[in-house]
Amino acid sequence: MSQIWAALCVAGFAGWVTSTIVFIFTAFTKDNEFLPRKALLWGIAIVMSFALWVVGLKMA
């Protein structure tokens, strides 16, 4: 059972890093304009994947 949690932990970490990078590149334009709708979408992805990572660490 802990192998499943370990896999979810790795997936959560990869999702957290990936969604943070995507957030940086999509929430801001080249003119440093902030796009709130895209930021909200990727911000939710960041929080959810971070939570999955933390739960995976706790349960593994």
C-alpha positions, 0 to 999 in steps of 0.5 A, a space after each residue: 500500500 505504501 508504494 501507491 502513496 509513494 507513487 502519488 507523492 512523486 506525481 504530486 511533486 512533479 505536478 507541483 513543479 510543473 504547474 508552478 513553471 506553467 503558472 509563471 509563463 502563462 499568468 504573465 504576458 511579455 509586457 508584465 501584464 497579469 492575467 487573473 483567469 489563467 493565474 487562478 487556474 494554474 494557482 488551483 493546480 499548484 495548491 492541489 498538487 502540493 496537497 497531494 505531495 504532502 499527503 503522499 509524504 505523510 502516508 508513504 
